[in-house]
């Protein structure tokens, strides 16, 4: 029950953060947000619903999303 609630809160927070922008999010911002949400869900599943696993997964997912969508120079 706690893991489902934590996942719902994480997704809701991500949606609110993205919807609060005054301009449309950039490709990189979308990548970071998507990576963090997906990473949080995977971290939650792998850790058996542990908060540390969820936060760690979200952090790693955000970094991966940032790197994947980084503009080419």
Secondary structure, 3 states (H helix, E strand, C coil): CHHHHHHHHHHHHHHHHHHCCCCCCCHHHHHHHHHHHHHHHHHHHHCCCCHHHHHHHHHHHHHHHHHHCCCCC
